[in-house]
Amino acid sequence: MTALHIDSSANLTGSNSRKLGQYLAAKLDKPTVYRDLVSNPVSLPSAEDLMAFKDGTDNGNTSLSSFVGLSNNLIAELKQADTLIIGASMYNFSVSSYLKLWIDAICVAGKTFHYTEQGPQGLCNIEKAYIITATGGTPVGSSYDHCSTYIEQVCRFIGVKEIHHIDASGSKGSQAEVLSDGERQIDALLAK
């Protein structure tokens, strides 16, 4: 199995979540599929295509076929992984639009989850997810944090078994201090 490493910070060079994601991927020492959602964004489907996609119908649009193909590729990456790394910067208390488009493309009924009498059940066989959340100062896990909590909900929804959070918030000091603290959190998680 492989790790799937997702980056979604618009800061391509100085991002805490990107740097800590790279550190974690190197520490896992396993084959890793890397997807940068900013450098290679998921396209925004038209309203017509999105409704057809969610309904599982074919509206005959070439753009829908392209989006379905991309969704299938993203889901294949997800289903081949047993470990998920998500680097997320908080924007306006939530996830970036880049990450939200990826989430919308991979949360597909019958592929990554299905509904049962007991509620939704995830269909992905991912053992562990590591959510690295970078904020400018909003405390990770606080009532204002709709980023890491949302990503955790999505992970549970698609069937991730174990979820770990790494706090890379800027409120912890200088970038060197934030990265050092994040590396300590990662090392402690991997030592378990």
Secondary structure as the mmCIF struct_conf table of DSSP 4:
data_model
#
loop_
_struct_conf.conf_type_id
_struct_conf.id
_struct_conf.beg_label_comp_id
_struct_conf.beg_label_asym_id
_struct_conf.beg_label_seq_id
_struct_conf.end_label_comp_id
_struct_conf.end_label_asym_id
_struct_conf.end_label_seq_id
STRN STRN1 THR A 2 ASP A 7
BEND BEND1 ALA A 10 ALA A 10
TURN_TY1_P TURN_TY1_P1 LEU A 12 GLY A 14
HELX_RH_AL_P HELX_RH_AL_P1 ASN A 16 LEU A 28
TURN_TY1_P TURN_TY1_P2 ASP A 29 ASP A 29
BEND BEND2 LYS A 30 LYS A 30
STRN STRN2 THR A 32 ASP A 36
TURN_TY1_P TURN_TY1_P3 LEU A 37 SER A 39
BEND BEND3 ASN A 40 ASN A 40
HELX_LH_PP_P HELX_LH_PP_P1 PRO A 41 SER A 46
HELX_RH_AL_P HELX_RH_AL_P2 ALA A 47 ASP A 55
TURN_TY1_P TURN_TY1_P4 GLY A 56 GLY A 56
HELX_RH_AL_P HELX_RH_AL_P3 THR A 62 LYS A 79
TURN_TY1_P TURN_TY1_P5 GLN A 80 GLN A 80
STRN STRN3 ALA A 81 SER A 89
STRN STRN4 TYR A 91 TYR A 91
TURN_TY1_P TURN_TY1_P6 ASN A 92 PHE A 93
STRN STRN5 SER A 94 SER A 94
HELX_RH_AL_P HELX_RH_AL_P4 SER A 97 ILE A 106
STRN STRN6 ALA A 109 ALA A 109
TURN_TY1_P TURN_TY1_P7 GLY A 110 THR A 112
STRN STRN7 PHE A 113 THR A 116
TURN_TY1_P TURN_TY1_P8 GLU A 117 GLN A 118
STRN STRN8 GLY A 119 GLY A 122
STRN STRN9 LYS A 128 ALA A 134
BEND BEND4 GLY A 136 GLY A 137
HELX_LH_PP_P HELX_LH_PP_P2 THR A 138 PRO A 139
TURN_TY1_P TURN_TY1_P9 VAL A 140 GLY A 141
BEND BEND5 SER A 142 SER A 142
TURN_TY1_P TURN_TY1_P10 SER A 143 TYR A 144
BEND BEND6 CYS A 147 CYS A 147
HELX_RH_AL_P HELX_RH_AL_P5 SER A 148 ILE A 158
TURN_TY1_P TURN_TY1_P11 GLY A 159 GLY A 159
BEND BEND7 LYS A 161 LYS A 161
STRN STRN10 GLU A 162 ASP A 167
HELX_RH_3T_P HELX_RH_3T_P1 GLY A 170 LYS A 172
BEND BEND8 GLY A 173 SER A 174
HELX_RH_AL_P HELX_RH_AL_P6 GLN A 175 ALA A 191
#
